[in-house]
Amino acid sequence: MNIFKQWVMALMLIVSVPFFKASASEVISNNILQGQWRVSKVNFHSSPADKQNKFTSYHMQQGIVRYDFKANNEFSFVVPNKKNNRPEDGRYWLWNKEGHDGFSINQISLNSPPFNFGLTAKITQVDSYNTYSVITLEVVFHADQQTATVTLTNLNDVNWDNPPMIYVNNIAL
């Protein structure tokens, strides 16, 4: 009977290893955020007053497929068939100073200043698997102060270039 219990414990350990959860501070200390992350889901906490307005976060987030965090605080939104909107000096994103559990992106539109496409994000959950990670963010979009829960993944699969699933209060649109 004792050997059976040891076998079951070993099996449980092997099965649970791929589902290890890391804290936000581990993500930052391991510099895991650097690189490209697919925006898989955006769940807005409230519906925008004008869904047709192209300058709302609701409309803009539908076309962004990835966030690209680079060295030296460079950042760009990856939008298929569009030129990346990058500032002249390349400095876009910064870790927050308090708690190191989030980041902010300031992206002033070069065509329509002072319009800001940026966001402030707090990392609320990190799930690490064998070959990829999933990060959950609580976000405030600077353009209109809309809030949302955003899910990012670095899993490069068949959905890598697909736009995110958009929700309002957990209802798919």
VMD Tcl script that builds the backbone (N, CA, C; Angstrom):
set m [mol new atoms 519]
animate dup $m
set s [atomselect $m all]
$s set {name element resname resid chain x y z} {
  {N N MET 1 A 0.814 -1.199 0.000}
  {CA C MET 1 A 0.000 0.000 0.000}
  {C C MET 1 A 0.860 1.267 0.000}
  {N N ASN 2 A 1.968 1.252 0.730}
  {CA C ASN 2 A 2.857 2.393 0.803}
  {C C ASN 2 A 3.464 2.723 -0.558}
  {N N ILE 3 A 3.825 1.728 -1.338}
  {CA C ILE 3 A 4.373 1.941 -2.680}
  {C C ILE 3 A 3.319 2.572 -3.579}
  {N N PHE 4 A 2.075 2.165 -3.441}
  {CA C PHE 4 A 0.985 2.727 -4.232}
  {C C PHE 4 A 0.832 4.219 -3.937}
  {N N LYS 5 A 0.884 4.629 -2.662}
  {CA C LYS 5 A 0.770 6.039 -2.285}
  {C C LYS 5 A 1.927 6.847 -2.876}
  {N N GLN 6 A 3.135 6.299 -2.824}
  {CA C GLN 6 A 4.289 6.993 -3.389}
  {C C GLN 6 A 4.139 7.152 -4.898}
  {N N TRP 7 A 3.626 6.134 -5.551}
  {CA C TRP 7 A 3.420 6.193 -7.001}
  {C C TRP 7 A 2.394 7.271 -7.346}
  {N N VAL 8 A 1.290 7.340 -6.581}
  {CA C VAL 8 A 0.248 8.346 -6.809}
  {C C VAL 8 A 0.816 9.746 -6.569}
  {N N MET 9 A 1.598 9.925 -5.515}
  {CA C MET 9 A 2.198 11.235 -5.228}
  {C C MET 9 A 3.141 11.659 -6.363}
  {N N ALA 10 A 3.954 10.738 -6.844}
  {CA C ALA 10 A 4.872 11.043 -7.945}
  {C C ALA 10 A 4.095 11.419 -9.197}
  {N N LEU 11 A 3.029 10.709 -9.485}
  {CA C LEU 11 A 2.197 11.007 -10.649}
  {C C LEU 11 A 1.563 12.385 -10.522}
  {N N MET 12 A 1.057 12.728 -9.341}
  {CA C MET 12 A 0.455 14.048 -9.122}
  {C C MET 12 A 1.487 15.152 -9.321}
  {N N LEU 13 A 2.705 14.938 -8.854}
  {CA C LEU 13 A 3.760 15.930 -9.023}
  {C C LEU 13 A 4.085 16.138 -10.497}
  {N N ILE 14 A 4.201 15.063 -11.242}
  {CA C ILE 14 A 4.510 15.147 -12.672}
  {C C ILE 14 A 3.402 15.878 -13.418}
  {N N VAL 15 A 2.156 15.610 -13.068}
  {CA C VAL 15 A 1.020 16.238 -13.748}
  {C C VAL 15 A 0.912 17.709 -13.385}
  {N N SER 16 A 1.252 18.097 -12.158}
  {CA C SER 16 A 1.061 19.479 -11.726}
  {C C SER 16 A 2.196 20.413 -12.121}
  {N N VAL 17 A 3.376 19.928 -12.441}
  {CA C VAL 17 A 4.516 20.784 -12.777}
  {C C VAL 17 A 4.214 21.750 -13.920}
  {N N PRO 18 A 3.534 21.336 -15.007}
  {CA C PRO 18 A 3.281 22.294 -16.086}
  {C C PRO 18 A 2.355 23.438 -15.701}
  {N N PHE 19 A 1.676 23.356 -14.546}
  {CA C PHE 19 A 0.701 24.362 -14.160}
  {C C PHE 19 A 1.205 25.257 -13.038}
  {N N PHE 20 A 2.506 25.411 -12.932}
  {CA C PHE 20 A 3.134 26.267 -11.943}
  {C C PHE 20 A 2.681 27.710 -12.149}
  {N N LYS 21 A 2.376 28.418 -11.059}
  {CA C LYS 21 A 1.987 29.818 -11.143}
  {C C LYS 21 A 3.091 30.682 -10.560}
  {N N ALA 22 A 3.466 31.711 -11.282}
  {CA C ALA 22 A 4.504 32.628 -10.822}
  {C C ALA 22 A 3.855 33.924 -10.366}
  {N N SER 23 A 4.505 34.621 -9.464}
  {CA C SER 23 A 3.986 35.905 -9.017}
  {C C SER 23 A 4.465 36.999 -9.965}
  {N N ALA 24 A 3.833 38.181 -9.848}
  {CA C ALA 24 A 4.211 39.300 -10.708}
  {C C ALA 24 A 5.671 39.680 -10.499}
  {N N SER 25 A 6.158 39.632 -9.250}
  {CA C SER 25 A 7.554 40.001 -9.008}
  {C C SER 25 A 8.512 39.018 -9.669}
  {N N GLU 26 A 8.132 37.733 -9.769}
  {CA C GLU 26 A 8.970 36.760 -10.464}
  {C C GLU 26 A 9.045 37.078 -11.952}
  {N N VAL 27 A 7.942 37.533 -12.514}
  {CA C VAL 27 A 7.923 37.883 -13.935}
  {C C VAL 27 A 8.909 39.007 -14.196}
  {N N ILE 28 A 8.882 40.014 -13.343}
  {CA C ILE 28 A 9.757 41.158 -13.538}
  {C C ILE 28 A 11.206 40.773 -13.278}
  {N N SER 29 A 11.460 40.027 -12.205}
  {CA C SER 29 A 12.846 39.682 -11.898}
  {C C SER 29 A 13.435 38.765 -12.965}
  {N N ASN 30 A 12.625 37.962 -13.599}
  {CA C ASN 30 A 13.112 37.075 -14.649}
  {C C ASN 30 A 13.050 37.720 -16.025}
  {N N ASN 31 A 12.585 38.966 -16.088}
  {CA C ASN 31 A 12.503 39.712 -17.340}
  {C C ASN 31 A 11.689 38.970 -18.398}
  {N N ILE 32 A 10.661 38.265 -17.956}
  {CA C ILE 32 A 9.861 37.450 -18.873}
  {C C ILE 32 A 9.005 38.302 -19.812}
  {N N LEU 33 A 8.722 39.539 -19.436}
  {CA C LEU 33 A 7.825 40.351 -20.261}
  {C C LEU 33 A 8.464 40.753 -21.586}
  {N N GLN 34 A 9.773 40.814 -21.645}
  {CA C GLN 34 A 10.438 41.214 -22.885}
  {C C GLN 34 A 10.136 40.208 -23.989}
  {N N GLY 35 A 9.791 40.721 -25.175}
  {CA C GLY 35 A 9.435 39.879 -26.308}
  {C C GLY 35 A 8.020 40.177 -26.759}
  {N N GLN 36 A 7.493 39.352 -27.647}
  {CA C GLN 36 A 6.144 39.563 -28.174}
  {C C GLN 36 A 5.129 38.724 -27.411}
  {N N TRP 37 A 3.999 39.362 -27.129}
  {CA C TRP 37 A 2.893 38.725 -26.416}
  {C C TRP 37 A 1.617 38.923 -27.219}
  {N N ARG 38 A 0.944 37.830 -27.544}
  {CA C ARG 38 A -0.327 37.927 -28.269}
  {C C ARG 38 A -1.419 38.370 -27.303}
  {N N VAL 39 A -2.211 39.342 -27.742}
  {CA C VAL 39 A -3.371 39.773 -26.975}
  {C C VAL 39 A -4.487 38.791 -27.318}
  {N N SER 40 A -4.769 37.865 -26.430}
  {CA C SER 40 A -5.760 36.836 -26.748}
  {C C SER 40 A -7.170 37.247 -26.359}
  {N N LYS 41 A -7.307 38.095 -25.319}
  {CA C LYS 41 A -8.649 38.468 -24.862}
  {C C LYS 41 A -8.600 39.844 -24.212}
  {N N VAL 42 A -9.608 40.672 -24.530}
  {CA C VAL 42 A -9.800 41.958 -23.870}
  {C C VAL 42 A -11.239 41.974 -23.365}
  {N N ASN 43 A -11.403 42.055 -22.049}
  {CA C ASN 43 A -12.729 42.088 -21.436}
  {C C ASN 43 A -12.931 43.466 -20.811}
  {N N PHE 44 A -13.639 44.354 -21.532}
  {CA C PHE 44 A -13.907 45.695 -21.028}
  {C C PHE 44 A -14.886 45.610 -19.866}
  {N N HIS 45 A -14.679 46.471 -18.861}
  {CA C HIS 45 A -15.533 46.457 -17.679}
  {C C HIS 45 A -16.824 47.226 -17.892}
  {N N SER 46 A -16.875 48.052 -18.926}
  {CA C SER 46 A -18.110 48.761 -19.261}
  {C C SER 46 A -18.141 49.001 -20.765}
  {N N SER 47 A -19.333 49.185 -21.279}
  {CA C SER 47 A -19.511 49.405 -22.710}
  {C C SER 47 A -19.232 50.869 -23.037}
  {N N PRO 48 A -18.507 51.152 -24.122}
  {CA C PRO 48 A -18.262 52.549 -24.485}
  {C C PRO 48 A -19.552 53.223 -24.940}
  {N N ALA 49 A -19.613 54.533 -24.717}
  {CA C ALA 49 A -20.809 55.278 -25.105}
  {C C ALA 49 A -21.025 55.235 -26.614}
  {N N ASP 50 A -19.945 55.291 -27.378}
  {CA C ASP 50 A -20.041 55.299 -28.840}
  {C C ASP 50 A -19.113 54.232 -29.407}
  {N N LYS 51 A -19.647 53.053 -29.710}
  {CA C LYS 51 A -18.838 51.942 -30.213}
  {C C LYS 51 A -18.288 52.202 -31.611}
  {N N GLN 52 A -18.841 53.147 -32.336}
  {CA C GLN 52 A -18.385 53.445 -33.697}
  {C C GLN 52 A -17.237 54.438 -33.724}
  {N N ASN 53 A -16.988 55.128 -32.621}
  {CA C ASN 53 A -15.913 56.113 -32.550}
  {C C ASN 53 A -14.569 55.398 -32.633}
  {N N LYS 54 A -13.805 55.667 -33.676}
  {CA C LYS 54 A -12.537 54.978 -33.909}
  {C C LYS 54 A -11.442 55.388 -32.934}
  {N N PHE 55 A -11.685 56.406 -32.122}
  {CA C PHE 55 A -10.676 56.859 -31.172}
  {C C PHE 55 A -10.941 56.354 -29.757}
  {N N THR 56 A -11.840 55.388 -29.603}
  {CA C THR 56 A -12.052 54.787 -28.287}
  {C C THR 56 A -11.164 53.559 -28.139}
  {N N SER 57 A -10.860 53.229 -26.915}
  {CA C SER 57 A -10.061 52.027 -26.651}
  {C C SER 57 A -10.774 50.791 -27.160}
  {N N TYR 58 A -12.084 50.782 -27.035}
  {CA C TYR 58 A -12.878 49.644 -27.493}
  {C C TYR 58 A -12.594 49.357 -28.969}
  {N N HIS 59 A -12.599 50.386 -29.786}
  {CA C HIS 59 A -12.370 50.213 -31.224}
  {C C HIS 59 A -10.903 49.888 -31.518}
  {N N MET 60 A -9.991 50.598 -30.877}
  {CA C MET 60 A -8.565 50.415 -31.174}
  {C C MET 60 A -8.063 49.031 -30.777}
  {N N GLN 61 A -8.523 48.495 -29.664}
  {CA C GLN 61 A -8.006 47.216 -29.177}
  {C C GLN 61 A -8.404 46.044 -30.068}
  {N N GLN 62 A -9.411 46.206 -30.889}
  {CA C GLN 62 A -9.841 45.122 -31.773}
  {C C GLN 62 A -8.802 44.792 -32.839}
  {N N GLY 63 A -7.934 45.747 -33.182}
  {CA C GLY 63 A -6.964 45.517 -34.246}
  {C C GLY 63 A -5.565 45.173 -33.773}
  {N N ILE 64 A -5.314 45.290 -32.475}
  {CA C ILE 64 A -3.968 45.025 -31.947}
  {C C ILE 64 A -3.834 43.540 -31.662}
  {N N VAL 65 A -2.898 42.878 -32.339}
  {CA C VAL 65 A -2.741 41.433 -32.137}
  {C C VAL 65 A -1.640 41.091 -31.138}
  {N N ARG 66 A -0.622 41.947 -31.014}
  {CA C ARG 66 A 0.459 41.647 -30.073}
  {C C ARG 66 A 1.024 42.926 -29.468}
  {N N TYR 67 A 1.600 42.774 -28.277}
  {CA C TYR 67 A 2.431 43.799 -27.657}
  {C C TYR 67 A 3.872 43.321 -27.833}
  {N N ASP 68 A 4.755 44.217 -28.239}
  {CA C ASP 68 A 6.157 43.861 -28.438}
  {C C ASP 68 A 7.020 44.700 -27.497}
  {N N PHE 69 A 7.464 44.084 -26.388}
  {CA C PHE 69 A 8.335 44.735 -25.413}
  {C C PHE 69 A 9.778 44.440 -25.792}
  {N N LYS 70 A 10.556 45.499 -25.989}
  {CA C LYS 70 A 11.943 45.338 -26.428}
  {C C LYS 70 A 12.893 45.875 -25.357}
  {N N ALA 71 A 14.170 45.662 -25.572}
  {CA C ALA 71 A 15.186 46.182 -24.654}
  {C C ALA 71 A 15.147 47.705 -24.658}
  {N N ASN 72 A 15.710 48.310 -23.638}
  {CA C ASN 72 A 15.812 49.768 -23.520}
  {C C ASN 72 A 14.457 50.455 -23.533}
  {N N ASN 73 A 13.439 49.792 -23.002}
  {CA C ASN 73 A 12.090 50.351 -22.873}
  {C C ASN 73 A 11.413 50.669 -24.196}
  {N N GLU 74 A 11.837 50.056 -25.283}
  {CA C GLU 74 A 11.136 50.235 -26.555}
  {C C GLU 74 A 9.912 49.339 -26.572}
  {N N PHE 75 A 8.874 49.814 -27.219}
  {CA C PHE 75 A 7.620 49.077 -27.285}
  {C C PHE 75 A 6.916 49.415 -28.584}
  {N N SER 76 A 6.177 48.464 -29.125}
  {CA C SER 76 A 5.270 48.772 -30.227}
  {C C SER 76 A 4.081 47.833 -30.174}
  {N N PHE 77 A 2.943 48.361 -30.601}
  {CA C PHE 77 A 1.759 47.545 -30.800}
  {C C PHE 77 A 1.913 46.883 -32.161}
  {N N VAL 78 A 1.627 45.599 -32.267}
  {CA C VAL 78 A 1.704 44.908 -33.550}
  {C C VAL 78 A 0.301 44.876 -34.134}
  {N N VAL 79 A 0.137 45.579 -35.248}
  {CA C VAL 79 A -1.144 45.666 -35.944}
  {C C VAL 79 A -0.897 45.197 -37.371}
  {N N PRO 80 A -1.506 44.095 -37.795}
  {CA C PRO 80 A -1.262 43.591 -39.151}
  {C C PRO 80 A -1.558 44.645 -40.215}
  {N N ASN 81 A -0.719 44.689 -41.224}
  {CA C ASN 81 A -0.884 45.581 -42.377}
  {C C ASN 81 A -0.839 47.059 -42.025}
  {N N LYS 82 A -0.283 47.410 -40.876}
  {CA C LYS 82 A -0.148 48.816 -40.502}
  {C C LYS 82 A 1.272 49.049 -40.020}
  {N N LYS 83 A 1.745 50.251 -40.217}
  {CA C LYS 83 A 3.069 50.624 -39.731}
  {C C LYS 83 A 3.011 50.759 -38.208}
  {N N ASN 84 A 4.033 50.268 -37.522}
  {CA C ASN 84 A 4.094 50.437 -36.070}
  {C C ASN 84 A 4.219 51.913 -35.738}
  {N N ASN 85 A 3.451 52.380 -34.768}
  {CA C ASN 85 A 3.503 53.764 -34.332}
  {C C ASN 85 A 4.548 53.863 -33.233}
  {N N ARG 86 A 5.717 54.406 -33.573}
  {CA C ARG 86 A 6.805 54.487 -32.600}
  {C C ARG 86 A 7.223 55.938 -32.414}
  {N N PRO 87 A 7.500 56.343 -31.175}
  {CA C PRO 87 A 7.987 57.714 -30.964}
  {C C PRO 87 A 9.427 57.840 -31.441}
  {N N GLU 88 A 9.876 59.049 -31.563}
  {CA C GLU 88 A 11.219 59.292 -32.094}
  {C C GLU 88 A 12.307 58.679 -31.217}
  {N N ASP 89 A 12.154 58.749 -29.894}
  {CA C ASP 89 A 13.227 58.252 -29.036}
  {C C ASP 89 A 13.066 56.782 -28.668}
  {N N GLY 90 A 11.958 56.164 -29.027}
  {CA C GLY 90 A 11.771 54.739 -28.782}
  {C C GLY 90 A 11.377 54.367 -27.372}
  {N N ARG 91 A 11.395 55.298 -26.416}
  {CA C ARG 91 A 11.046 54.955 -25.034}
  {C C ARG 91 A 9.531 54.972 -24.874}
  {N N TYR 92 A 8.977 53.824 -24.632}
  {CA C TYR 92 A 7.533 53.686 -24.536}
  {C C TYR 92 A 7.051 53.195 -23.190}
  {N N TRP 93 A 7.662 52.167 -22.691}
  {CA C TRP 93 A 7.104 51.530 -21.506}
  {C C TRP 93 A 8.092 51.559 -20.356}
  {N N LEU 94 A 7.559 51.626 -19.143}
  {CA C LEU 94 A 8.359 51.656 -17.928}
  {C C LEU 94 A 7.685 50.791 -16.876}
  {N N TRP 95 A 8.491 50.074 -16.093}
  {CA C TRP 95 A 7.923 49.366 -14.949}
  {C C TRP 95 A 7.454 50.412 -13.960}
  {N N ASN 96 A 6.362 50.101 -13.261}
  {CA C ASN 96 A 5.940 51.039 -12.234}
  {C C ASN 96 A 6.974 51.040 -11.115}
  {N N LYS 97 A 7.047 52.115 -10.401}
  {CA C LYS 97 A 8.065 52.262 -9.362}
  {C C LYS 97 A 7.655 51.556 -8.070}
  {N N GLU 98 A 6.357 51.440 -7.809}
  {CA C GLU 98 A 5.883 50.874 -6.552}
  {C C GLU 98 A 5.457 49.429 -6.753}
  {N N GLY 99 A 6.142 48.519 -6.119}
  {CA C GLY 99 A 5.729 47.124 -6.136}
  {C C GLY 99 A 6.220 46.327 -7.323}
  {N N HIS 100 A 6.627 46.971 -8.381}
  {CA C HIS 100 A 7.110 46.278 -9.580}
  {C C HIS 100 A 6.145 45.186 -10.033}
  {N N ASP 101 A 4.865 45.506 -10.049}
  {CA C ASP 101 A 3.863 44.522 -10.456}
  {C C ASP 101 A 3.055 45.006 -11.645}
  {N N GLY 102 A 3.587 45.954 -12.382}
  {CA C GLY 102 A 2.872 46.466 -13.539}
  {C C GLY 102 A 3.783 47.324 -14.394}
  {N N PHE 103 A 3.192 47.949 -15.393}
  {CA C PHE 103 A 3.959 48.788 -16.302}
  {C C PHE 103 A 3.026 49.822 -16.894}
  {N N SER 104 A 3.607 50.848 -17.482}
  {CA C SER 104 A 2.806 51.833 -18.201}
  {C C SER 104 A 3.446 52.079 -19.555}
  {N N ILE 105 A 2.595 52.392 -20.500}
  {CA C ILE 105 A 3.026 52.690 -21.861}
  {C C ILE 105 A 2.479 54.064 -22.199}
  {N N ASN 106 A 3.340 54.978 -22.582}
  {CA C ASN 106 A 2.908 56.276 -23.070}
  {C C ASN 106 A 3.202 56.317 -24.547}
  {N N GLN 107 A 2.166 56.396 -25.333}
  {CA C GLN 107 A 2.342 56.418 -26.782}
  {C C GLN 107 A 1.520 57.564 -27.348}
  {N N ILE 108 A 2.155 58.695 -27.466}
  {CA C ILE 108 A 1.492 59.867 -28.023}
  {C C ILE 108 A 1.441 59.702 -29.538}
  {N N SER 109 A 0.265 59.919 -30.109}
  {CA C SER 109 A 0.105 59.798 -31.554}
  {C C SER 109 A 0.956 60.848 -32.257}
  {N N LEU 110 A 1.789 60.405 -33.179}
  {CA C LEU 110 A 2.623 61.342 -33.926}
  {C C LEU 110 A 1.799 62.137 -34.927}
  {N N ASN 111 A 0.651 61.595 -35.330}
  {CA C ASN 111 A -0.217 62.277 -36.291}
  {C C ASN 111 A -1.243 63.172 -35.615}
  {N N SER 112 A -1.612 62.851 -34.369}
  {CA C SER 112 A -2.657 63.606 -33.671}
  {C C SER 112 A -2.262 63.878 -32.223}
  {N N PRO 113 A -1.137 64.548 -31.980}
  {CA C PRO 113 A -0.787 64.823 -30.590}
  {C C PRO 113 A -1.826 65.765 -29.990}
  {N N PRO 114 A -2.156 65.686 -28.751}
  {CA C PRO 114 A -1.565 64.889 -27.687}
  {C C PRO 114 A -2.312 63.569 -27.440}
  {N N PHE 115 A -2.990 63.018 -28.448}
  {CA C PHE 115 A -3.753 61.782 -28.259}
  {C C PHE 115 A -2.815 60.661 -27.835}
  {N N ASN 116 A -3.174 59.960 -26.756}
  {CA C ASN 116 A -2.298 58.956 -26.160}
  {C C ASN 116 A -2.906 57.567 -26.329}
  {N N PHE 117 A -2.228 56.702 -27.069}
  {CA C PHE 117 A -2.677 55.328 -27.274}
  {C C PHE 117 A -2.183 54.402 -26.167}
  {N N GLY 118 A -1.563 54.954 -25.147}
  {CA C GLY 118 A -0.937 54.150 -24.104}
  {C C GLY 118 A -1.905 53.546 -23.112}
  {N N LEU 119 A -1.317 52.911 -22.095}
  {CA C LEU 119 A -2.100 52.243 -21.063}
  {C C LEU 119 A -1.268 52.103 -19.800}
  {N N THR 120 A -1.961 51.880 -18.704}
  {CA C THR 120 A -1.322 51.528 -17.445}
  {C C THR 120 A -1.857 50.169 -17.058}
  {N N ALA 121 A -0.952 49.238 -16.733}
  {CA C ALA 121 A -1.362 47.859 -16.461}
  {C C ALA 121 A -0.792 47.368 -15.142}
  {N N LYS 122 A -1.591 46.591 -14.444}
  {CA C LYS 122 A -1.150 45.889 -13.238}
  {C C LYS 122 A -1.230 44.398 -13.534}
  {N N ILE 123 A -0.133 43.681 -13.294}
  {CA C ILE 123 A -0.112 42.235 -13.501}
  {C C ILE 123 A -0.840 41.584 -12.334}
  {N N THR 124 A -1.932 40.866 -12.632}
  {CA C THR 124 A -2.709 40.235 -11.565}
  {C C THR 124 A -2.509 38.732 -11.482}
  {N N GLN 125 A -2.083 38.118 -12.575}
  {CA C GLN 125 A -1.880 36.670 -12.550}
  {C C GLN 125 A -0.886 36.277 -13.631}
  {N N VAL 126 A -0.059 35.286 -13.300}
  {CA C VAL 126 A 0.895 34.732 -14.256}
  {C C VAL 126 A 0.794 33.220 -14.173}
  {N N ASP 127 A 0.511 32.591 -15.298}
  {CA C ASP 127 A 0.479 31.131 -15.374}
  {C C ASP 127 A 1.601 30.698 -16.307}
  {N N SER 128 A 2.511 29.885 -15.798}
  {CA C SER 128 A 3.637 29.397 -16.599}
  {C C SER 128 A 3.452 27.919 -16.885}
  {N N TYR 129 A 3.570 27.558 -18.150}
  {CA C TYR 129 A 3.444 26.173 -18.583}
  {C C TYR 129 A 4.786 25.729 -19.160}
  {N N ASN 130 A 4.864 24.541 -19.694}
  {CA C ASN 130 A 6.142 24.019 -20.204}
  {C C ASN 130 A 6.789 24.930 -21.236}
  {N N THR 131 A 6.027 25.389 -22.221}
  {CA C THR 131 A 6.620 26.123 -23.341}
  {C C THR 131 A 6.098 27.544 -23.512}
  {N N TYR 132 A 5.205 27.989 -22.644}
  {CA C TYR 132 A 4.660 29.334 -22.792}
  {C C TYR 132 A 4.113 29.829 -21.458}
  {N N SER 133 A 3.745 31.116 -21.433}
  {CA C SER 133 A 3.155 31.730 -20.244}
  {C C SER 133 A 1.914 32.505 -20.640}
  {N N VAL 134 A 1.040 32.719 -19.667}
  {CA C VAL 134 A -0.158 33.535 -19.837}
  {C C VAL 134 A -0.140 34.578 -18.726}
  {N N ILE 135 A -0.297 35.839 -19.093}
  {CA C ILE 135 A -0.305 36.927 -18.120}
  {C C ILE 135 A -1.663 37.612 -18.181}
  {N N THR 136 A -2.253 37.845 -17.011}
  {CA C THR 136 A -3.511 38.577 -16.912}
  {C C THR 136 A -3.209 39.958 -16.348}
  {N N LEU 137 A -3.737 40.980 -17.011}
  {CA C LEU 137 A -3.507 42.368 -16.634}
  {C C LEU 137 A -4.824 43.060 -16.325}
  {N N GLU 138 A -4.807 43.977 -15.373}
  {CA C GLU 138 A -5.894 44.938 -15.193}
  {C C GLU 138 A -5.378 46.233 -15.802}
  {N N VAL 139 A -6.104 46.765 -16.785}
  {CA C VAL 139 A -5.593 47.858 -17.617}
  {C C VAL 139 A -6.515 49.067 -17.568}
  {N N VAL 140 A -5.906 50.248 -17.575}
  {CA C VAL 140 A -6.611 51.507 -17.824}
  {C C VAL 140 A -6.016 52.063 -19.110}
  {N N PHE 141 A -6.856 52.248 -20.133}
  {CA C PHE 141 A -6.403 52.796 -21.410}
  {C C PHE 141 A -6.409 54.322 -21.322}
  {N N HIS 142 A -5.303 54.959 -21.698}
  {CA C HIS 142 A -5.155 56.402 -21.550}
  {C C HIS 142 A -6.065 57.196 -22.479}
  {N N ALA 143 A -6.436 56.645 -23.612}
  {CA C ALA 143 A -7.235 57.390 -24.598}
  {C C ALA 143 A -8.561 57.859 -24.022}
  {N N ASP 144 A -9.219 56.996 -23.246}
  {CA C ASP 144 A -10.557 57.337 -22.754}
  {C C ASP 144 A -10.826 56.842 -21.336}
  {N N GLN 145 A -9.792 56.383 -20.650}
  {CA C GLN 145 A -9.893 55.878 -19.279}
  {C C GLN 145 A -10.774 54.639 -19.148}
  {N N GLN 146 A -11.040 53.948 -20.265}
  {CA C GLN 146 A -11.747 52.662 -20.213}
  {C C GLN 146 A -10.884 51.679 -19.438}
  {N N THR 147 A -11.516 50.779 -18.692}
  {CA C THR 147 A -10.781 49.744 -17.972}
  {C C THR 147 A -11.133 48.382 -18.554}
  {N N ALA 148 A -10.187 47.454 -18.440}
  {CA C ALA 148 A -10.405 46.118 -18.996}
  {C C ALA 148 A -9.451 45.130 -18.339}
  {N N THR 149 A -9.821 43.864 -18.436}
  {CA C THR 149 A -8.922 42.768 -18.098}
  {C C THR 149 A -8.370 42.258 -19.419}
  {N N VAL 150 A -7.047 42.228 -19.541}
  {CA C VAL 150 A -6.394 41.838 -20.791}
  {C C VAL 150 A -5.574 40.577 -20.533}
  {N N THR 151 A -5.722 39.600 -21.429}
  {CA C THR 151 A -4.969 38.356 -21.326}
  {C C THR 151 A -3.935 38.300 -22.443}
  {N N LEU 152 A -2.670 38.103 -22.056}
  {CA C LEU 152 A -1.560 37.999 -23.004}
  {C C LEU 152 A -0.975 36.595 -22.937}
  {N N THR 153 A -0.495 36.093 -24.071}
  {CA C THR 153 A 0.213 34.816 -24.087}
  {C C THR 153 A 1.390 34.903 -25.042}
  {N N ASN 154 A 2.451 34.199 -24.720}
  {CA C ASN 154 A 3.585 34.147 -25.643}
  {C C ASN 154 A 3.623 32.815 -26.389}
  {N N LEU 155 A 2.500 32.097 -26.403}
  {CA C LEU 155 A 2.382 30.854 -27.166}
  {C C LEU 155 A 2.244 31.203 -28.647}
  {N N ASN 156 A 3.239 30.839 -29.438}
  {CA C ASN 156 A 3.223 31.131 -30.873}
  {C C ASN 156 A 2.574 29.942 -31.583}
  {N N ASP 157 A 1.244 30.006 -31.718}
  {CA C ASP 157 A 0.493 28.916 -32.339}
  {C C ASP 157 A -0.276 29.447 -33.548}
  {N N VAL 158 A -1.276 28.713 -34.009}
  {CA C VAL 158 A -2.047 29.109 -35.196}
  {C C VAL 158 A -2.794 30.418 -34.981}
  {N N ASN 159 A -3.007 30.842 -33.736}
  {CA C ASN 159 A -3.726 32.082 -33.443}
  {C C ASN 159 A -2.812 33.294 -33.306}
  {N N TRP 160 A -1.508 33.135 -33.534}
  {CA C TRP 160 A -0.520 34.174 -33.280}
  {C C TRP 160 A -0.865 35.504 -33.946}
  {N N ASP 161 A -1.411 35.483 -35.150}
  {CA C ASP 161 A -1.729 36.715 -35.876}
  {C C ASP 161 A -3.209 37.076 -35.836}
  {N N ASN 162 A -3.991 36.382 -35.026}
  {CA C ASN 162 A -5.423 36.666 -34.934}
  {C C ASN 162 A -5.689 37.815 -33.968}
  {N N PRO 163 A -6.703 38.636 -34.257}
  {CA C PRO 163 A -7.068 39.694 -33.318}
  {C C PRO 163 A -7.638 39.082 -32.036}
  {N N PRO 164 A -7.645 39.846 -30.964}
  {CA C PRO 164 A -8.131 39.305 -29.693}
  {C C PRO 164 A -9.644 39.107 -29.682}
  {N N MET 165 A -10.081 38.245 -28.788}
  {CA C MET 165 A -11.513 38.128 -28.515}
  {C C MET 165 A -11.887 39.345 -27.673}
  {N N ILE 166 A -12.971 40.024 -28.045}
  {CA C ILE 166 A -13.400 41.233 -27.343}
  {C C ILE 166 A -14.683 40.929 -26.579}
  {N N TYR 167 A -14.693 41.318 -25.311}
  {CA C TYR 167 A -15.847 41.118 -24.439}
  {C C TYR 167 A -16.165 42.434 -23.741}
  {N N VAL 168 A -17.428 42.577 -23.336}
  {CA C VAL 168 A -17.833 43.636 -22.422}
  {C C VAL 168 A -18.550 42.938 -21.279}
  {N N ASN 169 A -18.010 43.071 -20.075}
  {CA C ASN 169 A -18.558 42.395 -18.892}
  {C C ASN 169 A -18.760 40.907 -19.132}
  {N N ASN 170 A -17.747 40.260 -19.687}
  {CA C ASN 170 A -17.728 38.810 -19.942}
  {C C ASN 170 A -18.732 38.342 -20.988}
  {N N ILE 171 A -19.275 39.254 -21.774}
  {CA C ILE 171 A -20.187 38.892 -22.862}
  {C C ILE 171 A -19.452 39.133 -24.179}
  {N N ALA 172 A -19.311 38.073 -24.971}
  {CA C ALA 172 A -18.594 38.170 -26.247}
  {C C ALA 172 A -19.347 39.056 -27.222}
  {N N LEU 173 A -18.593 39.831 -27.979}
  {CA C LEU 173 A -19.223 40.706 -28.985}
  {C C LEU 173 A -18.934 40.211 -30.376}
}
mol reanalyze $m
mol bondsrecalc $m
mol representation Tube
mol addrep $m
